[in-house]
Amino acid sequence: PILFRNVAKGDARRFADSPADGGPFFREPRVGRGVAVADLDNDGRPDLVYCHIGETARVLKNEAPSRHWLGVQL
């Protein structure tokens, strides 16, 4: 898996490869086939579910500081 961090300054958009920022999951090489993004715990932060070949799916819970968010129920 690859993790990019937004290092934009002003209007210039730039992303840097940051596997160390994502923890041990992003430091090990794997062959991935799918990822899903959803707010699994309804805290306003997107969580990730990764699926790699020959492995069980892994859930990565977003523990970043909470920001403003809006929930909509249809």
N, CA, C and O atoms as a Maestro MAE file, in Angstrom:
{
 s_m_m2io_version
 :::
 2.0.0
}

f_m_ct {
 s_m_title
 :::
 protein
 m_atom[296] {
  # First column is atom index #
  i_m_mmod_type
  r_m_x_coord
  r_m_y_coord
  r_m_z_coord
  i_m_residue_number
  s_m_chain_name
  s_m_pdb_residue_name
  s_m_pdb_atom_name
  i_m_atomic_number
  :::
  1 25 0.827 -1.197 0.000 1 A "PRO " " N  " 7
  2 3 0.000 0.000 0.000 1 A "PRO " " CA " 6
  3 2 0.868 1.256 0.000 1 A "PRO " " C  " 6
  4 15 1.982 1.256 0.524 1 A "PRO " " O  " 8
  5 25 0.348 2.308 -0.586 2 A "ILE " " N  " 7
  6 3 1.073 3.570 -0.670 2 A "ILE " " CA " 6
  7 2 0.258 4.638 0.036 2 A "ILE " " C  " 6
  8 15 -0.955 4.728 -0.152 2 A "ILE " " O  " 8
  9 25 0.922 5.445 0.846 3 A "LEU " " N  " 7
  10 3 0.268 6.532 1.561 3 A "LEU " " CA " 6
  11 2 0.908 7.845 1.152 3 A "LEU " " C  " 6
  12 15 2.122 8.018 1.262 3 A "LEU " " O  " 8
  13 25 0.086 8.764 0.680 4 A "PHE " " N  " 7
  14 3 0.568 10.085 0.307 4 A "PHE " " CA " 6
  15 2 0.012 11.115 1.277 4 A "PHE " " C  " 6
  16 15 -1.142 11.022 1.697 4 A "PHE " " O  " 8
  17 25 0.836 12.098 1.632 5 A "ARG " " N  " 7
  18 3 0.436 13.175 2.530 5 A "ARG " " CA " 6
  19 2 0.418 14.479 1.737 5 A "ARG " " C  " 6
  20 15 1.324 14.753 0.951 5 A "ARG " " O  " 8
  21 25 -0.621 15.275 1.952 6 A "ASN " " N  " 7
  22 3 -0.749 16.560 1.275 6 A "ASN " " CA " 6
  23 2 0.217 17.544 1.918 6 A "ASN " " C  " 6
  24 15 0.096 17.864 3.100 6 A "ASN " " O  " 8
  25 25 1.180 18.022 1.130 7 A "VAL " " N  " 7
  26 3 2.154 19.007 1.623 7 A "VAL " " CA " 6
  27 2 2.010 20.306 0.840 7 A "VAL " " C  " 6
  28 15 2.995 20.991 0.566 7 A "VAL " " O  " 8
  29 25 0.776 20.635 0.486 8 A "ALA " " N  " 7
  30 3 0.495 21.829 -0.308 8 A "ALA " " CA " 6
  31 2 0.796 23.090 0.496 8 A "ALA " " C  " 6
  32 15 0.614 23.137 1.713 8 A "ALA " " O  " 8
  33 25 1.257 24.098 -0.216 9 A "LYS " " N  " 7
  34 3 1.463 25.426 0.370 9 A "LYS " " CA " 6
  35 2 0.751 26.429 -0.516 9 A "LYS " " C  " 6
  36 15 1.098 26.588 -1.686 9 A "LYS " " O  " 8
  37 25 -0.247 27.107 0.042 10 A "GLY " " N  " 7
  38 3 -1.011 28.055 -0.754 10 A "GLY " " CA " 6
  39 2 -1.803 27.333 -1.819 10 A "GLY " " C  " 6
  40 15 -2.503 26.364 -1.527 10 A "GLY " " O  " 8
  41 25 -1.697 27.799 -3.059 11 A "ASP " " N  " 7
  42 3 -2.431 27.194 -4.168 11 A "ASP " " CA " 6
  43 2 -1.678 26.045 -4.832 11 A "ASP " " C  " 6
  44 15 -2.246 25.340 -5.667 11 A "ASP " " O  " 8
  45 25 -0.409 25.845 -4.475 12 A "ALA " " N  " 7
  46 3 0.391 24.781 -5.091 12 A "ALA " " CA " 6
  47 2 0.039 23.442 -4.440 12 A "ALA " " C  " 6
  48 15 0.133 23.300 -3.221 12 A "ALA " " O  " 8
  49 25 -0.361 22.469 -5.242 13 A "ARG " " N  " 7
  50 3 -0.720 21.137 -4.744 13 A "ARG " " CA " 6
  51 2 0.461 20.197 -4.923 13 A "ARG " " C  " 6
  52 15 1.040 20.105 -6.006 13 A "ARG " " O  " 8
  53 25 0.808 19.502 -3.852 14 A "ARG " " N  " 7
  54 3 1.909 18.552 -3.911 14 A "ARG " " CA " 6
  55 2 1.664 17.456 -2.879 14 A "ARG " " C  " 6
  56 15 1.154 17.724 -1.791 14 A "ARG " " O  " 8
  57 25 2.021 16.238 -3.218 15 A "PHE " " N  " 7
  58 3 1.853 15.114 -2.314 15 A "PHE " " CA " 6
  59 2 3.187 14.408 -2.148 15 A "PHE " " C  " 6
  60 15 3.945 14.255 -3.106 15 A "PHE " " O  " 8
  61 25 3.467 13.978 -0.921 16 A "ALA " " N  " 7
  62 3 4.721 13.284 -0.621 16 A "ALA " " CA " 6
  63 2 4.411 11.875 -0.131 16 A "ALA " " C  " 6
  64 15 3.457 11.670 0.619 16 A "ALA " " O  " 8
  65 25 5.214 10.909 -0.554 17 A "ASP " " N  " 7
  66 3 5.081 9.537 -0.090 17 A "ASP " " CA " 6
  67 2 5.456 9.508 1.389 17 A "ASP " " C  " 6
  68 15 6.568 9.903 1.742 17 A "ASP " " O  " 8
  69 25 4.559 9.052 2.264 18 A "SER " " N  " 7
  70 3 4.791 9.087 3.709 18 A "SER " " CA " 6
  71 2 4.418 7.781 4.395 18 A "SER " " C  " 6
  72 15 3.518 7.787 5.235 18 A "SER " " O  " 8
  73 25 5.059 6.667 4.083 19 A "PRO " " N  " 7
  74 3 4.677 5.412 4.728 19 A "PRO " " CA " 6
  75 2 4.877 5.422 6.238 19 A "PRO " " C  " 6
  76 15 4.139 4.745 6.954 19 A "PRO " " O  " 8
  77 25 5.848 6.165 6.737 20 A "ALA " " N  " 7
  78 3 6.099 6.202 8.179 20 A "ALA " " CA " 6
  79 2 4.939 6.844 8.933 20 A "ALA " " C  " 6
  80 15 4.686 6.499 10.088 20 A "ALA " " O  " 8
  81 25 4.229 7.778 8.292 21 A "ASP " " N  " 7
  82 3 3.110 8.455 8.947 21 A "ASP " " CA " 6
  83 2 1.905 7.538 9.142 21 A "ASP " " C  " 6
  84 15 1.060 7.808 9.995 21 A "ASP " " O  " 8
  85 25 1.816 6.463 8.370 22 A "GLY " " N  " 7
  86 3 0.665 5.572 8.429 22 A "GLY " " CA " 6
  87 2 0.843 4.377 9.339 22 A "GLY " " C  " 6
  88 15 -0.088 3.589 9.505 22 A "GLY " " O  " 8
  89 25 2.003 4.224 9.928 23 A "GLY " " N  " 7
  90 3 2.232 3.095 10.819 23 A "GLY " " CA " 6
  91 2 2.762 1.871 10.098 23 A "GLY " " C  " 6
  92 15 3.078 1.929 8.910 23 A "GLY " " O  " 8
  93 25 2.859 0.757 10.821 24 A "PRO " " N  " 7
  94 3 3.491 -0.443 10.278 24 A "PRO " " CA " 6
  95 2 2.773 -1.048 9.074 24 A "PRO " " C  " 6
  96 15 3.406 -1.712 8.254 24 A "PRO " " O  " 8
  97 25 1.470 -0.830 8.956 25 A "PHE " " N  " 7
  98 3 0.727 -1.388 7.819 25 A "PHE " " CA " 6
  99 2 1.300 -0.904 6.493 25 A "PHE " " C  " 6
  100 15 1.357 -1.675 5.535 25 A "PHE " " O  " 8
  101 25 1.721 0.345 6.415 26 A "PHE " " N  " 7
  102 3 2.209 0.927 5.164 26 A "PHE " " CA " 6
  103 2 3.698 0.682 4.934 26 A "PHE " " C  " 6
  104 15 4.221 1.074 3.890 26 A "PHE " " O  " 8
  105 25 4.385 0.056 5.859 27 A "ARG " " N  " 7
  106 3 5.814 -0.214 5.702 27 A "ARG " " CA " 6
  107 2 6.109 -1.577 5.102 27 A "ARG " " C  " 6
  108 15 7.233 -1.829 4.667 27 A "ARG " " O  " 8
  109 25 5.106 -2.471 5.069 28 A "GLU " " N  " 7
  110 3 5.312 -3.820 4.549 28 A "GLU " " CA " 6
  111 2 4.805 -3.917 3.115 28 A "GLU " " C  " 6
  112 15 3.688 -3.484 2.833 28 A "GLU " " O  " 8
  113 25 5.607 -4.482 2.192 29 A "PRO " " N  " 7
  114 3 5.134 -4.622 0.812 29 A "PRO " " CA " 6
  115 2 4.037 -5.683 0.704 29 A "PRO " " C  " 6
  116 15 4.144 -6.761 1.290 29 A "PRO " " O  " 8
  117 25 2.993 -5.369 -0.046 30 A "ARG " " N  " 7
  118 3 1.885 -6.294 -0.270 30 A "ARG " " CA " 6
  119 2 1.370 -6.080 -1.685 30 A "ARG " " C  " 6
  120 15 1.629 -5.050 -2.307 30 A "ARG " " O  " 8
  121 25 0.632 -7.078 -2.185 31 A "VAL " " N  " 7
  122 3 -0.029 -6.937 -3.475 31 A "VAL " " CA " 6
  123 2 -1.509 -6.740 -3.179 31 A "VAL " " C  " 6
  124 15 -2.191 -7.667 -2.741 31 A "VAL " " O  " 8
  125 25 -1.998 -5.533 -3.420 32 A "GLY " " N  " 7
  126 3 -3.379 -5.198 -3.093 32 A "GLY " " CA " 6
  127 2 -4.295 -5.285 -4.298 32 A "GLY " " C  " 6
  128 15 -3.864 -5.162 -5.444 32 A "GLY " " O  " 8
  129 25 -5.558 -5.498 -4.011 33 A "ARG " " N  " 7
  130 3 -6.539 -5.581 -5.077 33 A "ARG " " CA " 6
  131 2 -7.759 -4.712 -4.837 33 A "ARG " " C  " 6
  132 15 -8.580 -4.554 -5.741 33 A "ARG " " O  " 8
  133 25 -7.904 -4.146 -3.657 34 A "GLY " " N  " 7
  134 3 -9.086 -3.322 -3.447 34 A "GLY " " CA " 6
  135 2 -9.016 -2.529 -2.165 34 A "GLY " " C  " 6
  136 15 -8.360 -2.917 -1.198 34 A "GLY " " O  " 8
  137 25 -9.711 -1.407 -2.182 35 A "VAL " " N  " 7
  138 3 -9.838 -0.568 -0.991 35 A "VAL " " CA " 6
  139 2 -11.223 0.068 -1.011 35 A "VAL " " C  " 6
  140 15 -11.743 0.432 -2.066 35 A "VAL " " O  " 8
  141 25 -11.801 0.193 0.166 36 A "ALA " " N  " 7
  142 3 -13.092 0.870 0.315 36 A "ALA " " CA " 6
  143 2 -12.934 1.938 1.386 36 A "ALA " " C  " 6
  144 15 -12.222 1.745 2.371 36 A "ALA " " O  " 8
  145 25 -13.601 3.055 1.184 37 A "VAL " " N  " 7
  146 3 -13.554 4.162 2.136 37 A "VAL " " CA " 6
  147 2 -14.963 4.401 2.655 37 A "VAL " " C  " 6
  148 15 -15.908 4.548 1.880 37 A "VAL " " O  " 8
  149 25 -15.092 4.438 3.988 38 A "ALA " " N  " 7
  150 3 -16.390 4.687 4.607 38 A "ALA " " CA " 6
  151 2 -16.169 5.148 6.042 38 A "ALA " " C  " 6
  152 15 -15.126 4.874 6.634 38 A "ALA " " O  " 8
  153 25 -17.138 5.837 6.589 39 A "ASP " " N  " 7
  154 3 -17.094 6.240 7.988 39 A "ASP " " CA " 6
  155 2 -17.738 5.115 8.798 39 A "ASP " " C  " 6
  156 15 -18.925 5.181 9.116 39 A "ASP " " O  " 8
  157 25 -16.970 4.098 9.128 40 A "LEU " " N  " 7
  158 3 -17.493 2.887 9.751 40 A "LEU " " CA " 6
  159 2 -18.006 3.099 11.168 40 A "LEU " " C  " 6
  160 15 -18.920 2.395 11.596 40 A "LEU " " O  " 8
  161 25 -17.447 4.043 11.900 41 A "ASP " " N  " 7
  162 3 -17.850 4.254 13.282 41 A "ASP " " CA " 6
  163 2 -18.631 5.553 13.489 41 A "ASP " " C  " 6
  164 15 -18.842 5.979 14.624 41 A "ASP " " O  " 8
  165 25 -19.058 6.180 12.392 42 A "ASN " " N  " 7
  166 3 -19.907 7.376 12.426 42 A "ASN " " CA " 6
  167 2 -19.310 8.512 13.263 42 A "ASN " " C  " 6
  168 15 -20.013 9.163 14.036 42 A "ASN " " O  " 8
  169 25 -17.999 8.740 13.098 43 A "ASP " " N  " 7
  170 3 -17.354 9.831 13.821 43 A "ASP " " CA " 6
  171 2 -16.951 10.985 12.905 43 A "ASP " " C  " 6
  172 15 -16.309 11.937 13.349 43 A "ASP " " O  " 8
  173 25 -17.328 10.901 11.625 44 A "GLY " " N  " 7
  174 3 -17.026 11.973 10.679 44 A "GLY " " CA " 6
  175 2 -15.681 11.852 9.998 44 A "GLY " " C  " 6
  176 15 -15.325 12.709 9.188 44 A "GLY " " O  " 8
  177 25 -14.922 10.809 10.303 45 A "ARG " " N  " 7
  178 3 -13.607 10.611 9.688 45 A "ARG " " CA " 6
  179 2 -13.635 9.356 8.833 45 A "ARG " " C  " 6
  180 15 -14.092 8.312 9.298 45 A "ARG " " O  " 8
  181 25 -13.154 9.429 7.581 46 A "PRO " " N  " 7
  182 3 -13.205 8.253 6.704 46 A "PRO " " CA " 6
  183 2 -12.225 7.169 7.152 46 A "PRO " " C  " 6
  184 15 -11.046 7.442 7.382 46 A "PRO " " O  " 8
  185 25 -12.717 5.951 7.271 47 A "ASP " " N  " 7
  186 3 -11.905 4.787 7.599 47 A "ASP " " CA " 6
  187 2 -11.666 4.002 6.310 47 A "ASP " " C  " 6
  188 15 -12.379 4.189 5.324 47 A "ASP " " O  " 8
  189 25 -10.658 3.119 6.319 48 A "LEU " " N  " 7
  190 3 -10.307 2.358 5.121 48 A "LEU " " CA " 6
  191 2 -10.417 0.860 5.373 48 A "LEU " " C  " 6
  192 15 -10.104 0.378 6.461 48 A "LEU " " O  " 8
  193 25 -10.863 0.133 4.364 49 A "VAL " " N  " 7
  194 3 -10.858 -1.332 4.399 49 A "VAL " " CA " 6
  195 2 -10.037 -1.777 3.193 49 A "VAL " " C  " 6
  196 15 -10.413 -1.524 2.048 49 A "VAL " " O  " 8
  197 25 -8.910 -2.444 3.458 50 A "TYR " " N  " 7
  198 3 -7.998 -2.913 2.412 50 A "TYR " " CA " 6
  199 2 -8.176 -4.400 2.192 50 A "TYR " " C  " 6
  200 15 -8.427 -5.147 3.138 50 A "TYR " " O  " 8
  201 25 -8.047 -4.832 0.948 51 A "CYS " " N  " 7
  202 3 -8.108 -6.252 0.618 51 A "CYS " " CA " 6
  203 2 -6.863 -6.590 -0.206 51 A "CYS " " C  " 6
  204 15 -6.654 -6.039 -1.287 51 A "CYS " " O  " 8
  205 25 -6.046 -7.496 0.315 52 A "HIS " " N  " 7
  206 3 -4.820 -7.912 -0.361 52 A "HIS " " CA " 6
  207 2 -4.934 -9.370 -0.770 52 A "HIS " " C  " 6
  208 15 -5.703 -10.129 -0.181 52 A "HIS " " O  " 8
  209 25 -4.174 -9.753 -1.767 53 A "ILE " " N  " 7
  210 3 -4.198 -11.127 -2.272 53 A "ILE " " CA " 6
  211 2 -3.714 -12.088 -1.179 53 A "ILE " " C  " 6
  212 15 -2.655 -11.884 -0.585 53 A "ILE " " O  " 8
  213 25 -4.504 -13.135 -0.924 54 A "GLY " " N  " 7
  214 3 -4.123 -14.166 0.024 54 A "GLY " " CA " 6
  215 2 -4.204 -13.754 1.477 54 A "GLY " " C  " 6
  216 15 -3.704 -14.480 2.336 54 A "GLY " " O  " 8
  217 25 -4.816 -12.614 1.792 55 A "GLU " " N  " 7
  218 3 -4.932 -12.152 3.172 55 A "GLU " " CA " 6
  219 2 -6.382 -11.797 3.471 55 A "GLU " " C  " 6
  220 15 -7.177 -11.564 2.560 55 A "GLU " " O  " 8
  221 25 -6.714 -11.759 4.742 56 A "THR " " N  " 7
  222 3 -8.046 -11.299 5.121 56 A "THR " " CA " 6
  223 2 -8.095 -9.778 4.996 56 A "THR " " C  " 6
  224 15 -7.059 -9.113 5.037 56 A "THR " " O  " 8
  225 25 -9.281 -9.239 4.846 57 A "ALA " " N  " 7
  226 3 -9.437 -7.785 4.756 57 A "ALA " " CA " 6
  227 2 -8.995 -7.141 6.064 57 A "ALA " " C  " 6
  228 15 -9.156 -7.720 7.139 57 A "ALA " " O  " 8
  229 25 -8.442 -5.946 5.961 58 A "ARG " " N  " 7
  230 3 -7.994 -5.198 7.142 58 A "ARG " " CA " 6
  231 2 -8.713 -3.861 7.197 58 A "ARG " " C  " 6
  232 15 -8.889 -3.187 6.182 58 A "ARG " " O  " 8
  233 25 -9.119 -3.498 8.387 59 A "VAL " " N  " 7
  234 3 -9.779 -2.213 8.612 59 A "VAL " " CA " 6
  235 2 -8.773 -1.270 9.245 59 A "VAL " " C  " 6
  236 15 -8.163 -1.596 10.263 59 A "VAL " " O  " 8
  237 25 -8.597 -0.097 8.641 60 A "LEU " " N  " 7
  238 3 -7.728 0.934 9.195 60 A "LEU " " CA " 6
  239 2 -8.614 2.055 9.711 60 A "LEU " " C  " 6
  240 15 -9.231 2.779 8.930 60 A "LEU " " O  " 8
  241 25 -8.677 2.196 11.035 61 A "LYS " " N  " 7
  242 3 -9.529 3.199 11.672 61 A "LYS " " CA " 6
  243 2 -8.811 4.540 11.680 61 A "LYS " " C  " 6
  244 15 -7.661 4.636 12.107 61 A "LYS " " O  " 8
  245 25 -9.487 5.560 11.211 62 A "ASN " " N  " 7
  246 3 -8.937 6.910 11.171 62 A "ASN " " CA " 6
  247 2 -8.991 7.502 12.568 62 A "ASN " " C  " 6
  248 15 -10.072 7.664 13.135 62 A "ASN " " O  " 8
  249 25 -7.832 7.824 13.127 63 A "GLU " " N  " 7
  250 3 -7.763 8.407 14.461 63 A "GLU " " CA " 6
  251 2 -7.251 9.838 14.426 63 A "GLU " " C  " 6
  252 15 -6.752 10.341 15.433 63 A "GLU " " O  " 8
  253 25 -7.367 10.495 13.289 64 A "ALA " " N  " 7
  254 3 -6.969 11.898 13.167 64 A "ALA " " CA " 6
  255 2 -7.898 12.763 14.016 64 A "ALA " " C  " 6
  256 15 -9.007 12.340 14.342 64 A "ALA " " O  " 8
  257 25 -7.462 13.961 14.375 65 A "PRO " " N  " 7
  258 3 -8.353 14.844 15.135 65 A "PRO " " CA " 6
  259 2 -9.655 15.084 14.373 65 A "PRO " " C  " 6
  260 15 -9.654 15.240 13.151 65 A "PRO " " O  " 8
  261 25 -10.738 15.111 15.096 66 A "SER " " N  " 7
  262 3 -12.051 15.300 14.481 66 A "SER " " CA " 6
  263 2 -12.197 16.723 13.952 66 A "SER " " C  " 6
  264 15 -11.731 17.678 14.573 66 A "SER " " O  " 8
  265 25 -12.838 16.847 12.818 67 A "ARG " " N  " 7
  266 3 -13.118 18.145 12.181 67 A "ARG " " CA " 6
  267 2 -14.618 18.311 12.067 67 A "ARG " " C  " 6
  268 15 -15.381 17.437 12.479 67 A "ARG " " O  " 8
  269 25 -15.039 19.426 11.511 68 A "HIS " " N  " 7
  270 3 -16.461 19.653 11.287 68 A "HIS " " CA " 6
  271 2 -16.947 18.691 10.210 68 A "HIS " " C  " 6
  272 15 -16.242 18.442 9.232 68 A "HIS " " O  " 8
  273 25 -18.148 18.152 10.388 69 A "TRP " " N  " 7
  274 3 -18.686 17.246 9.392 69 A "TRP " " CA " 6
  275 2 -20.203 17.287 9.456 69 A "TRP " " C  " 6
  276 15 -20.786 17.738 10.442 69 A "TRP " " O  " 8
  277 25 -20.822 16.819 8.412 70 A "LEU " " N  " 7
  278 3 -22.266 16.806 8.292 70 A "LEU " " CA " 6
  279 2 -22.699 15.403 7.936 70 A "LEU " " C  " 6
  280 15 -22.215 14.833 6.957 70 A "LEU " " O  " 8
  281 25 -23.602 14.838 8.715 71 A "GLY " " N  " 7
  282 3 -24.157 13.527 8.417 71 A "GLY " " CA " 6
  283 2 -25.547 13.690 7.825 71 A "GLY " " C  " 6
  284 15 -26.347 14.487 8.315 71 A "GLY " " O  " 8
  285 25 -25.831 12.939 6.776 72 A "VAL " " N  " 7
  286 3 -27.129 13.017 6.107 72 A "VAL " " CA " 6
  287 2 -27.739 11.622 6.089 72 A "VAL " " C  " 6
  288 15 -27.102 10.662 5.657 72 A "VAL " " O  " 8
  289 25 -28.973 11.517 6.559 73 A "GLN " " N  " 7
  290 3 -29.676 10.238 6.521 73 A "GLN " " CA " 6
  291 2 -30.735 10.307 5.456 73 A "GLN " " C  " 6
  292 15 -31.587 11.195 5.485 73 A "GLN " " O  " 8
  293 25 -30.701 9.368 4.495 74 A "LEU " " N  " 7
  294 3 -31.668 9.347 3.409 74 A "LEU " " CA " 6
  295 2 -32.814 8.420 3.716 74 A "LEU " " C  " 6
  296 15 -33.728 8.279 2.903 74 A "LEU " " O  " 8
  :::
 }
 m_bond[295] {
  # First column is bond index #
  i_m_from
  i_m_to
  i_m_order
  :::
  1 1 2 1
  2 2 3 1
  3 3 4 2
  4 3 5 1
  5 5 6 1
  6 6 7 1
  7 7 8 2
  8 7 9 1
  9 9 10 1
  10 10 11 1
  11 11 12 2
  12 11 13 1
  13 13 14 1
  14 14 15 1
  15 15 16 2
  16 15 17 1
  17 17 18 1
  18 18 19 1
  19 19 20 2
  20 19 21 1
  21 21 22 1
  22 22 23 1
  23 23 24 2
  24 23 25 1
  25 25 26 1
  26 26 27 1
  27 27 28 2
  28 27 29 1
  29 29 30 1
  30 30 31 1
  31 31 32 2
  32 31 33 1
  33 33 34 1
  34 34 35 1
  35 35 36 2
  36 35 37 1
  37 37 38 1
  38 38 39 1
  39 39 40 2
  40 39 41 1
  41 41 42 1
  42 42 43 1
  43 43 44 2
  44 43 45 1
  45 45 46 1
  46 46 47 1
  47 47 48 2
  48 47 49 1
  49 49 50 1
  50 50 51 1
  51 51 52 2
  52 51 53 1
  53 53 54 1
  54 54 55 1
  55 55 56 2
  56 55 57 1
  57 57 58 1
  58 58 59 1
  59 59 60 2
  60 59 61 1
  61 61 62 1
  62 62 63 1
  63 63 64 2
  64 63 65 1
  65 65 66 1
  66 66 67 1
  67 67 68 2
  68 67 69 1
  69 69 70 1
  70 70 71 1
  71 71 72 2
  72 71 73 1
  73 73 74 1
  74 74 75 1
  75 75 76 2
  76 75 77 1
  77 77 78 1
  78 78 79 1
  79 79 80 2
  80 79 81 1
  81 81 82 1
  82 82 83 1
  83 83 84 2
  84 83 85 1
  85 85 86 1
  86 86 87 1
  87 87 88 2
  88 87 89 1
  89 89 90 1
  90 90 91 1
  91 91 92 2
  92 91 93 1
  93 93 94 1
  94 94 95 1
  95 95 96 2
  96 95 97 1
  97 97 98 1
  98 98 99 1
  99 99 100 2
  100 99 101 1
  101 101 102 1
  102 102 103 1
  103 103 104 2
  104 103 105 1
  105 105 106 1
  106 106 107 1
  107 107 108 2
  108 107 109 1
  109 109 110 1
  110 110 111 1
  111 111 112 2
  112 111 113 1
  113 113 114 1
  114 114 115 1
  115 115 116 2
  116 115 117 1
  117 117 118 1
  118 118 119 1
  119 119 120 2
  120 119 121 1
  121 121 122 1
  122 122 123 1
  123 123 124 2
  124 123 125 1
  125 125 126 1
  126 126 127 1
  127 127 128 2
  128 127 129 1
  129 129 130 1
  130 130 131 1
  131 131 132 2
  132 131 133 1
  133 133 134 1
  134 134 135 1
  135 135 136 2
  136 135 137 1
  137 137 138 1
  138 138 139 1
  139 139 140 2
  140 139 141 1
  141 141 142 1
  142 142 143 1
  143 143 144 2
  144 143 145 1
  145 145 146 1
  146 146 147 1
  147 147 148 2
  148 147 149 1
  149 149 150 1
  150 150 151 1
  151 151 152 2
  152 151 153 1
  153 153 154 1
  154 154 155 1
  155 155 156 2
  156 155 157 1
  157 157 158 1
  158 158 159 1
  159 159 160 2
  160 159 161 1
  161 161 162 1
  162 162 163 1
  163 163 164 2
  164 163 165 1
  165 165 166 1
  166 166 167 1
  167 167 168 2
  168 167 169 1
  169 169 170 1
  170 170 171 1
  171 171 172 2
  172 171 173 1
  173 173 174 1
  174 174 175 1
  175 175 176 2
  176 175 177 1
  177 177 178 1
  178 178 179 1
  179 179 180 2
  180 179 181 1
  181 181 182 1
  182 182 183 1
  183 183 184 2
  184 183 185 1
  185 185 186 1
  186 186 187 1
  187 187 188 2
  188 187 189 1
  189 189 190 1
  190 190 191 1
  191 191 192 2
  192 191 193 1
  193 193 194 1
  194 194 195 1
  195 195 196 2
  196 195 197 1
  197 197 198 1
  198 198 199 1
  199 199 200 2
  200 199 201 1
  201 201 202 1
  202 202 203 1
  203 203 204 2
  204 203 205 1
  205 205 206 1
  206 206 207 1
  207 207 208 2
  208 207 209 1
  209 209 210 1
  210 210 211 1
  211 211 212 2
  212 211 213 1
  213 213 214 1
  214 214 215 1
  215 215 216 2
  216 215 217 1
  217 217 218 1
  218 218 219 1
  219 219 220 2
  220 219 221 1
  221 221 222 1
  222 222 223 1
  223 223 224 2
  224 223 225 1
  225 225 226 1
  226 226 227 1
  227 227 228 2
  228 227 229 1
  229 229 230 1
  230 230 231 1
  231 231 232 2
  232 231 233 1
  233 233 234 1
  234 234 235 1
  235 235 236 2
  236 235 237 1
  237 237 238 1
  238 238 239 1
  239 239 240 2
  240 239 241 1
  241 241 242 1
  242 242 243 1
  243 243 244 2
  244 243 245 1
  245 245 246 1
  246 246 247 1
  247 247 248 2
  248 247 249 1
  249 249 250 1
  250 250 251 1
  251 251 252 2
  252 251 253 1
  253 253 254 1
  254 254 255 1
  255 255 256 2
  256 255 257 1
  257 257 258 1
  258 258 259 1
  259 259 260 2
  260 259 261 1
  261 261 262 1
  262 262 263 1
  263 263 264 2
  264 263 265 1
  265 265 266 1
  266 266 267 1
  267 267 268 2
  268 267 269 1
  269 269 270 1
  270 270 271 1
  271 271 272 2
  272 271 273 1
  273 273 274 1
  274 274 275 1
  275 275 276 2
  276 275 277 1
  277 277 278 1
  278 278 279 1
  279 279 280 2
  280 279 281 1
  281 281 282 1
  282 282 283 1
  283 283 284 2
  284 283 285 1
  285 285 286 1
  286 286 287 1
  287 287 288 2
  288 287 289 1
  289 289 290 1
  290 290 291 1
  291 291 292 2
  292 291 293 1
  293 293 294 1
  294 294 295 1
  295 295 296 2
  :::
 }
}
